[in-house]
Each structure stands twice: as C-alpha cells, then as structure tokens.
Amino acid sequence: MKKITAIITAAVMLMSCLCGCGANTALNENENSLKIVTTIFPEYDWVMNILGDKANKAQVTMLLDNGVDLHSYQPAAQDIMKISTCDLFIYVGGESDEWVEDALKEATNKDMKVINLLDVLGEKVKEEEIVEGMEAEEEEEEEESEEEEPEYDEHVWLSLRNAQICCDVICEKICEADADNAEAYRSNTKEYNKKLSDLDGQYKSAVDGAKYNTLLFGDRFPFRYMTDDYGLDYYAAFAGCSAETEASFETIVFLSKKTDELTLPAIMTIEGAEHKIAETIRDNTNNKDQKILTLDSMQSVTSDDVKKSVTYISIMESNLSVLKEALN
C-alpha cells in the first residue's frame, strides 16, 4: 500500500509540474475527445467495438499493454495520471485491483464515470473454489479475530455471456459521456453482442455434441466462468488467481490418475512458455500420449498483439477450436 501511495503522490506532482509549465502532451492535443482508460485487453477491445467508426476520435488506453499479468500489475505514475483525467475508467475489481480506490481519490475529472466489472455482474460473480486434487494456496497468518473475506474469481471476461452484460453497461456509460453519438454506440453494441451471442451458441453446440465433459488443467484454472456456462466439469493444479507455480507430488499423482480414469485425450494449460506441470502429469499416466493443449485466458495480450488485429472474439474463436479438440 505504501508503494501505491508513493506512486499516486508522484503522479500528482507530475500533473502539477505539467500544468505549471503549460506543457502540451499527447493527452491534451485534442481536449474535446472522449478519454477512456481500461485496465485489461478484453475491456479495451469491447470499448473499441462499441465506439466503432468513432474510435479514431477517442483516446482509449489499455494499461496492461506489455503482457503483465493482472495479478501482478502495479500502476506507474503516468498510469495514475491517465486515470485521473479520463472520462471513463473501466477495471475488473477484486483483490488484483486494490490499488484503484486510492488512484480514484486523486481524480481531477470529477465527472469521471467508473465501471467495476465485478459490481456490474453482481450475483453472477463466483468465489474462488478448491476442487478435489487442487493445490491449496498457503495462507498468510491472520489475527484470529479477523474475519476472512471471500476471494472472488476475477476472470469474468472468459464468459461470452458476461461479456454481453458488460458491453451493455459500458455502452450506456459511453453514451452518457458522449450523448451526441449515443445512437451509433447503441447500434454498434447491439451488432457486437449479436456476434458474442452467436459464438456462445457455437460453444454450447460444441460441448453438447462432445465425447467428453471434463477439462483437466496442469496449470492455473481461470476458466471457471466458461466451464460453468456450458456445464463442463474440471480438475486443475491451482485455482485461477493462485500465485503457486510448483505442484506437489500428491497433486501430480491425483491429476495423472484422474486423466487415466476418465481416459482424457488432452491435458490443458493456459498461455505461457512453461508447461512442465502438464507434461509431468502426462508422463505419469498409463499411456503417456495425451495432447498438451492451451486455452488463452487473455491475461498476456500486448499492444503489439492489438496492432496485429488480435481481438477478443478472435481469441475466443481460437479457444473454441482448442476446446473441441480437448473434448473429442
């Protein structure tokens, strides 16, 4: 918390210096443009689709643009400054975004609109769960009198159904900030949500017609919202927000035996270069011939990926292809 406070103080000092010197920065070259700041890629891409052909007249920022994981991100002074002056700020919420509360206290735009995705989804938000065989994360010692708060699964964007709800809310906030173009934004959102709904239907059809109904992850598991949408079962080495990287012998043995028991054709991972746990699970099965398949949780998308026309829908379409292979 001290680190965040120091960053915010630095940001305030930086803004004061810029104002005092009358500096012209990229952020104020077009002062009338709509300024939107998002923390992660899915939010950014949803905004760009809602803006449509008005996007080139807006300033849209994705803070996590260099592949930094949501769970380890710490804002820089320039990030705090962008948030402070924006018209709309969108973030996930949850433990990973504890820094946001202090950042918003320093906002200079008192008309700023703020969207917390966990608040938007309300009762649809799920608590982290430890399923059979999963490595439980070591808890820090706490005072006996302190009541333990639930830890929520933050990966809400991996549900196409959640995405539609979020897009509707984002659209309305953008319309409030730029009423002159509200009709275009609502039309864009309706068209985009139709694409999300169609893709959701493709996922449901794929799962309904699949040979298997279980995914087994030799990795963290951020896909609970997706599996719950389509009634899939799952096993995993770690929970989605876990910081653990080493699986115990007992976890490896359990997941290997479960792979054999269910005769699963694949062991799943999320994006990243290291798939050693999945490979070790495979090497301890009877047949040792399962495929190692990767589902993209969109936690490492960079600005370079955006420039290469990577989109939320393109990643979810790719994940659908992987899902079909894993379940058949």
Disulfide bonds with the S-S distance in Angstrom:
none
